[in-house]
Amino acid sequence: MITYYLTLAYRRLLATKGMSIALMLGLGLGVGASMTMITVVYTMSWDPLPGRSGHLFHPVLDILPSSYAVRPGRDPRVAMTWPDARALLRQGPEYQQAALASGRLLVDSQAGVPVPFFARGQYATARVFEMFGIDLVAGRAWTSAEEGNRARVMVLSRSLAARVGFNRSRIGDSIRLGGHSFTVIGIADKWEPRPRFHTDLQQDAFSGSEEFFVPLALAIELELNVASSIFSWSNAVASNSLEDSRSSWLQFWVQLGDDAEKADYIRFLENYLHAQVRVGRLERFVPPRLPRLREYLTERRIVPDDVKLQLALCIAFLGVSLLNMSALIFARFVGMSHEISIRRALGARRIDIIAQLLSETAIIGFFGGIFGLLVAWLGVALVRSQPEDYASLIRLGPGLILAIFMLALVSSLLAALLPAMRATSGRVAMQIKVAE
């Protein structure tokens, strides 16, 4: 029976080529454009640490003076000062905590490095490897004791190690970065979360990788170059701006197991802020916030407004296309009302006729999906050509291809369902008498 329906539908489509092609093109254009933008938004909303993100929280402390006017895109509260981070690390409950900031250092000319070059990495506390799932392929990470003693150690990424000629046999050797000598104690495996939640998200949220890891306390002592944004709300000049309690530049994360642990940690933060008010450092108490990683990314609005607008426009265009398609299909089915009435009079069931009519739109949906796939391929190619840091992540994968065909098929069937039911209604079936 299905073969019979498809045969009738095929003949009908050939008899009305112009309208059929118009329906396929309109559907394909709407589906392809919509799926392209949905893919962009989905890619930018990836979970950067699957399996871990639900337990990672980002403390937000408002320690700004009441007179400080926060400018759009320049909110110091998205980062933390070193005195606050150090206090939380020392005084906090026995939960996993980590503070870190981005750095950019010159790899000095040395054996294996004939020409100096810049490398980007992280200044971090010892637990960052365990919290974020950064695996080591050789050596080890530094300990809290080594960090406290300001041991000049570091971990290289696998890519940087290969570039400067380090391997397992050279663990323990020294390397010079930023004018300082460090002992390489480990080599980290590739770690590239997207988006790069662990940075300040001010730039390159979707591109780049970490090429080295240096103990945070050591980086502060050596006053190494910081690539993260540094927010200051005082004109006073500090001997070391990284240690200034009026300069925020660190990203701070805590790993919690359940709601009870979250409530316990919030109480700790509240007690800490109350203590800072009592000693006169803070002007007022502002309740702290503790968003989860995904909530924090949503707050930071890493999906640009122009991308959201483009998505809304594409979905609106798809909706208009489906409305136009429904109107054309209705006109198409009404033109068949005499044929439908005769078939009903000969005993054909209404459900059978609806199924036959929907088989026509299923074919339209299939070929519309093929055209939509072409539109999506062109759309993805256009996005990837843009100078945006997320552009290289956009892919036309199997999931997107399947989604395009499914959306085209379902959309075509939904657009045709009401016209098919209307065309086979009892009132339309009586038109056979009028035709006689």
Wavefront OBJ file of the C-alpha trace (Angstrom):
o trace
v 0.000 0.000 0.000
v 2.839 2.382 0.826
v 4.402 1.700 -2.573
v 1.068 2.479 -4.201
v 0.776 5.753 -2.274
v 4.303 6.784 -3.255
v 3.649 5.929 -6.889
v 0.543 8.122 -6.961
v 2.419 10.887 -5.178
v 5.291 10.700 -7.647
v 2.943 11.000 -10.600
v 1.148 13.914 -8.980
v 4.405 15.755 -8.318
v 5.486 15.318 -11.935
v 2.171 16.732 -13.062
v 2.749 19.880 -10.994
v 6.498 20.357 -11.315
v 6.533 24.117 -10.816
v 4.647 24.136 -7.539
v 6.496 21.046 -6.287
v 9.918 22.588 -6.915
v 8.856 25.839 -5.258
v 7.731 23.937 -2.165
v 11.007 21.988 -2.007
v 13.164 25.088 -2.403
v 11.242 27.126 0.181
v 11.316 24.301 2.713
v 14.990 23.533 2.118
v 16.040 27.163 2.456
v 14.211 27.597 5.757
v 15.416 24.294 7.216
v 19.027 24.737 6.084
v 19.361 28.287 7.397
v 17.712 27.422 10.720
v 19.850 24.332 11.313
v 23.022 26.277 10.515
v 22.323 28.837 13.226
v 21.082 26.205 15.670
v 24.399 24.416 15.177
v 26.328 27.624 15.878
v 24.410 28.282 19.101
v 24.666 24.625 20.169
v 28.424 24.616 19.578
v 28.874 27.793 21.609
v 26.797 26.278 24.427
v 28.773 23.037 24.737
v 29.413 21.566 28.154
v 33.166 22.222 28.533
v 33.663 19.461 31.118
v 31.076 16.684 30.675
v 30.646 14.747 33.884
v 32.343 17.440 35.983
v 30.564 20.703 35.228
v 27.595 19.873 37.469
v 29.893 19.889 40.511
v 31.991 22.956 39.685
v 30.927 26.316 41.119
v 32.237 29.847 40.598
v 32.090 32.040 43.743
v 31.097 35.632 42.990
v 32.043 38.168 45.651
v 30.991 41.809 45.436
v 33.778 43.694 47.253
v 33.506 46.883 45.213
v 33.032 50.294 46.838
v 29.442 51.499 46.713
v 30.561 54.452 44.588
v 32.124 52.268 41.892
v 30.191 52.377 38.612
v 30.380 49.060 36.786
v 30.743 49.539 33.049
v 29.301 47.072 30.530
v 31.849 44.389 29.749
v 34.168 45.590 32.545
v 32.770 44.031 35.699
v 35.508 43.328 38.293
v 33.193 40.890 40.069
v 33.764 38.223 37.424
v 37.262 37.795 38.880
v 38.763 37.588 42.368
v 41.644 39.316 44.111
v 44.667 37.337 45.261
v 44.142 38.177 48.979
v 40.549 36.887 48.775
v 41.521 33.773 46.811
v 44.355 33.030 49.219
v 42.037 33.426 52.212
v 39.423 31.104 50.724
v 42.065 28.511 49.912
v 43.417 28.603 53.466
v 40.221 29.041 55.474
v 37.709 27.222 53.306
v 36.047 23.903 54.151
v 37.741 20.710 53.005
v 36.484 20.943 49.439
v 38.489 21.006 46.258
v 39.294 24.630 45.397
v 41.434 26.154 42.671
v 42.486 29.637 41.599
v 44.063 30.379 38.243
v 44.793 33.055 35.642
v 46.043 33.112 32.068
v 49.638 33.977 31.316
v 51.787 34.671 28.268
v 55.531 34.073 28.484
v 58.417 34.223 26.058
v 60.165 30.888 25.609
v 63.757 32.082 25.660
v 66.385 30.975 23.172
v 68.043 27.814 24.537
v 68.887 24.250 23.553
v 66.029 23.058 21.328
v 64.711 26.614 20.876
v 66.809 28.421 18.262
v 64.236 31.206 17.891
v 62.296 32.576 20.908
v 58.502 32.461 20.754
v 55.567 33.230 23.001
v 53.560 30.528 24.768
v 50.242 30.805 26.578
v 49.362 28.934 29.728
v 47.908 29.065 33.208
v 49.161 30.160 36.606
v 47.235 27.823 38.883
v 47.030 26.250 42.321
v 47.941 22.601 42.845
v 44.452 21.055 42.728
v 43.584 22.366 39.283
v 44.758 19.152 37.620
v 42.480 16.929 39.671
v 39.479 19.268 39.597
v 39.499 19.874 35.846
v 40.616 16.402 34.771
v 43.959 17.466 33.293
v 45.823 14.208 32.754
v 49.598 13.895 32.786
v 51.354 11.681 30.254
v 54.676 11.926 32.080
v 55.924 13.118 35.436
v 53.632 14.657 38.042
v 51.987 17.878 39.148
v 53.426 20.023 41.912
v 52.303 19.603 45.512
v 50.794 22.177 47.848
v 54.048 22.155 49.805
v 56.068 22.933 46.689
v 53.674 25.739 45.854
v 53.958 27.149 49.355
v 57.761 27.028 49.168
v 57.687 28.819 45.792
v 59.472 25.928 44.103
v 60.365 26.914 40.555
v 58.609 24.014 38.871
v 56.215 23.807 35.949
v 54.224 21.395 33.794
v 54.446 21.605 30.012
v 51.710 20.641 27.605
v 52.424 17.767 25.260
v 52.505 20.151 22.264
v 54.961 22.596 23.862
v 57.121 19.746 25.163
v 57.413 18.344 21.654
v 58.206 21.786 20.270
v 61.098 22.395 22.677
v 62.371 18.811 22.595
v 61.186 17.549 25.990
v 60.107 13.945 26.584
v 59.912 11.497 29.485
v 63.677 11.205 29.713
v 64.027 14.964 30.230
v 61.651 15.232 33.175
v 63.624 17.137 35.796
v 65.518 19.265 33.307
v 65.232 23.044 33.244
v 63.622 25.357 30.721
v 63.663 29.150 30.522
v 60.453 31.121 30.112
v 59.973 34.826 30.655
v 63.565 35.264 31.735
v 63.289 32.682 34.544
v 64.435 29.083 34.822
v 61.895 26.394 35.757
v 62.266 22.672 36.412
v 59.906 20.622 34.241
v 58.276 18.040 36.525
v 55.467 16.870 34.250
v 53.960 16.816 30.774
v 50.187 17.293 30.464
v 48.013 15.615 27.887
v 45.958 17.681 25.446
v 43.292 19.649 27.339
v 41.116 22.013 25.355
v 37.692 22.628 26.949
v 35.275 24.625 24.809
v 34.262 27.193 25.791
v 37.388 28.010 27.812
v 35.456 28.508 31.040
v 38.622 28.690 33.148
v 39.688 31.988 31.563
v 38.062 35.372 32.087
v 36.154 34.878 28.788
v 37.093 38.387 27.694
v 38.824 37.052 24.585
v 39.446 33.772 22.768
v 36.692 31.930 24.625
v 36.618 29.247 21.930
v 40.192 29.096 20.651
v 43.654 28.497 21.988
v 45.089 25.950 24.394
v 47.211 25.852 27.508
v 50.890 25.242 26.763
v 52.212 25.377 30.318
v 51.128 25.398 33.957
v 53.042 27.359 36.620
v 52.256 27.486 40.374
v 50.161 30.588 41.007
v 52.028 31.772 44.107
v 55.325 31.551 42.212
v 53.915 33.527 39.284
v 52.803 36.268 41.686
v 56.168 36.382 43.418
v 58.012 36.612 40.091
v 55.414 39.079 38.741
v 55.047 37.055 35.567
v 53.057 38.541 32.705
v 49.310 38.063 33.155
v 47.170 37.704 30.037
v 43.864 37.829 31.908
v 42.034 41.103 32.401
v 43.094 42.962 35.555
v 40.353 45.092 37.091
v 41.449 47.797 39.539
v 39.292 50.242 41.472
v 41.972 52.326 43.137
v 44.486 54.878 41.938
v 46.992 53.835 44.591
v 50.175 52.268 43.245
v 51.036 48.894 44.803
v 54.524 47.393 44.839
v 53.037 44.263 43.244
v 49.668 44.895 41.603
v 48.917 41.152 41.558
v 48.841 41.152 45.368
v 46.692 44.281 45.643
v 43.350 43.710 47.399
v 41.816 46.298 45.050
v 42.692 44.413 41.851
v 40.731 41.358 40.716
v 42.199 39.071 38.068
v 41.858 35.455 39.227
v 39.289 32.850 38.322
v 38.222 30.810 41.353
v 36.436 27.462 41.319
v 35.229 25.049 43.968
v 34.071 21.459 43.565
v 30.995 20.504 45.606
v 29.084 17.249 45.773
v 25.476 18.151 46.609
v 23.146 20.933 47.725
v 24.150 20.485 51.359
v 27.796 21.143 50.514
v 26.772 24.131 48.408
v 24.789 25.590 51.328
v 27.746 24.972 53.636
v 30.125 26.756 51.284
v 27.773 29.723 50.857
v 27.660 30.078 54.652
v 31.450 30.091 54.675
v 31.508 32.846 52.032
v 28.956 34.892 53.975
v 30.982 34.587 57.183
v 34.118 35.609 55.321
v 32.483 38.719 53.860
v 30.984 39.696 57.237
v 34.480 39.422 58.735
v 35.878 41.700 56.008
v 33.174 44.271 56.794
v 33.984 44.139 60.506
v 37.686 44.811 59.948
v 36.797 47.788 57.749
v 38.050 46.481 54.424
v 34.570 46.351 52.849
v 32.006 49.144 53.024
v 28.995 46.868 53.010
v 27.905 43.259 52.939
v 26.563 41.935 49.642
v 25.367 38.302 49.662
v 27.716 36.084 47.667
v 26.560 34.023 44.731
v 27.657 30.523 43.764
v 26.526 29.660 40.209
v 27.309 26.310 38.651
v 29.656 26.240 35.696
v 26.875 26.140 33.083
v 24.932 28.862 34.919
v 28.055 30.992 35.052
v 28.584 30.640 31.294
v 24.971 31.666 30.708
v 25.453 34.729 32.902
v 28.568 35.679 30.965
v 26.539 35.574 27.722
v 29.184 33.813 25.688
v 26.658 33.488 22.839
v 26.733 36.977 21.234
v 23.479 38.851 20.799
v 23.961 39.061 17.029
v 24.144 35.247 16.838
v 20.927 34.953 18.855
v 19.281 37.506 16.557
v 20.351 35.575 13.471
v 18.948 32.379 14.989
v 15.629 34.075 15.737
v 15.430 35.461 12.198
v 16.171 32.054 10.676
v 13.539 30.330 12.797
v 11.050 33.064 11.902
v 11.901 32.552 8.230
v 11.290 28.814 8.630
v 7.915 29.557 10.233
v 6.920 31.844 7.360
v 8.074 29.210 4.875
v 5.905 26.574 6.563
v 2.874 28.884 6.549
v 3.327 29.579 2.848
v 3.885 25.886 2.227
v 0.688 25.013 4.109
v -1.297 27.515 2.023
v 0.103 26.178 -1.266
v -0.521 22.590 -0.225
v -4.066 23.445 0.759
v -4.658 24.980 -2.675
v -3.078 21.895 -4.208
v -5.330 19.509 -2.266
v -8.472 21.564 -2.859
v -7.760 21.281 -6.581
v -8.009 17.525 -6.087
v -11.354 17.766 -4.259
v -13.339 16.212 -7.131
v -10.941 13.260 -7.317
v -11.013 12.872 -3.544
v -14.821 12.976 -3.485
v -15.086 10.247 -6.109
v -12.664 8.039 -4.187
v -14.656 8.597 -1.009
v -17.881 7.759 -2.840
v -16.310 4.504 -4.088
v -15.579 3.472 -0.494
v -12.069 4.745 0.178
v -11.505 5.485 3.838
v -10.651 9.015 4.857
v -7.519 7.878 6.670
v -6.263 6.164 3.509
v -6.715 9.297 1.440
v -4.988 11.425 4.086
v -2.089 8.953 4.084
v -1.823 9.182 0.306
v -1.851 12.995 0.417
v 0.780 13.056 3.126
v 2.981 10.755 1.063
v 3.236 13.595 -1.474
v 4.445 16.001 1.181
v 6.854 13.353 2.514
v 8.535 13.286 -0.895
v 8.589 17.088 -0.891
v 10.153 16.949 2.577
v 12.823 14.468 1.448
v 13.951 16.540 -1.513
v 13.570 19.711 0.560
v 15.952 18.072 3.033
v 18.488 17.516 0.258
v 18.311 21.173 -0.693
v 18.431 22.109 3.008
v 21.594 20.061 3.361
v 23.172 22.072 0.563
v 22.071 25.328 2.204
v 23.463 24.172 5.559
v 26.771 23.166 3.954
v 27.079 26.613 2.410
v 26.048 28.232 5.699
v 28.626 26.289 7.715
v 31.310 27.155 5.159
v 30.357 30.832 5.441
v 30.482 30.732 9.260
v 33.866 28.980 9.243
v 35.251 31.713 7.006
v 34.401 34.391 9.572
v 37.194 35.811 11.800
v 35.502 34.603 14.989
v 37.206 32.360 17.533
v 34.289 29.911 17.501
v 34.142 29.618 13.698
v 36.594 26.718 13.405
v 34.474 24.605 15.787
v 31.416 24.568 13.529
v 31.052 21.224 11.760
v 28.517 19.632 9.417
v 28.512 16.297 11.223
v 26.263 13.230 10.921
v 23.994 14.532 13.668
v 23.336 17.769 11.804
v 22.701 15.925 8.527
v 20.164 13.640 10.201
v 18.537 16.596 11.971
v 18.133 18.454 8.665
v 16.303 15.548 7.019
v 14.174 14.901 10.094
v 13.225 18.582 10.409
v 12.395 18.820 6.710
v 10.274 15.667 6.819
v 8.428 16.527 10.026
v 7.891 20.150 8.952
v 6.442 19.122 5.608
v 4.087 16.603 7.225
v 2.910 19.104 9.842
v 2.367 21.761 7.174
v 0.255 19.312 5.139
v -1.721 17.646 7.919
v -4.390 20.321 8.356
v -4.872 20.886 4.585
v -5.184 17.110 4.101
v -7.814 16.829 6.828
v -9.649 19.847 5.467
v -9.574 18.528 1.892
v -11.011 15.165 2.955
v -13.707 16.559 5.226
v -17.284 15.495 4.681
v -18.297 18.911 3.350
v -15.662 18.758 0.613
v -16.681 15.179 -0.297
v -20.170 16.430 -1.137
v -18.677 18.496 -3.971
v -19.109 15.527 -6.259
v -22.755 16.428 -6.498
v -21.872 19.966 -7.494
v -19.466 18.633 -10.153
v -22.251 16.528 -11.641
l 1 2 3 4 5 6 7 8 9 10 11 12 13 14 15 16 17 18 19 20 21 22 23 24 25 26 27 28 29 30 31 32 33 34 35 36 37 38 39 40 41 42 43 44 45 46 47 48 49 50 51 52 53 54 55 56 57 58 59 60 61 62 63 64 65 66 67 68 69 70 71 72 73 74 75 76 77 78 79 80 81 82 83 84 85 86 87 88 89 90 91 92 93 94 95 96 97 98 99 100 101 102 103 104 105 106 107 108 109 110 111 112 113 114 115 116 117 118 119 120 121 122 123 124 125 126 127 128 129 130 131 132 133 134 135 136 137 138 139 140 141 142 143 144 145 146 147 148 149 150 151 152 153 154 155 156 157 158 159 160 161 162 163 164 165 166 167 168 169 170 171 172 173 174 175 176 177 178 179 180 181 182 183 184 185 186 187 188 189 190 191 192 193 194 195 196 197 198 199 200 201 202 203 204 205 206 207 208 209 210 211 212 213 214 215 216 217 218 219 220 221 222 223 224 225 226 227 228 229 230 231 232 233 234 235 236 237 238 239 240 241 242 243 244 245 246 247 248 249 250 251 252 253 254 255 256 257 258 259 260 261 262 263 264 265 266 267 268 269 270 271 272 273 274 275 276 277 278 279 280 281 282 283 284 285 286 287 288 289 290 291 292 293 294 295 296 297 298 299 300 301 302 303 304 305 306 307 308 309 310 311 312 313 314 315 316 317 318 319 320 321 322 323 324 325 326 327 328 329 330 331 332 333 334 335 336 337 338 339 340 341 342 343 344 345 346 347 348 349 350 351 352 353 354 355 356 357 358 359 360 361 362 363 364 365 366 367 368 369 370 371 372 373 374 375 376 377 378 379 380 381 382 383 384 385 386 387 388 389 390 391 392 393 394 395 396 397 398 399 400 401 402 403 404 405 406 407 408 409 410 411 412 413 414 415 416 417 418 419 420 421 422 423 424 425 426 427 428 429 430 431 432 433 434 435 436
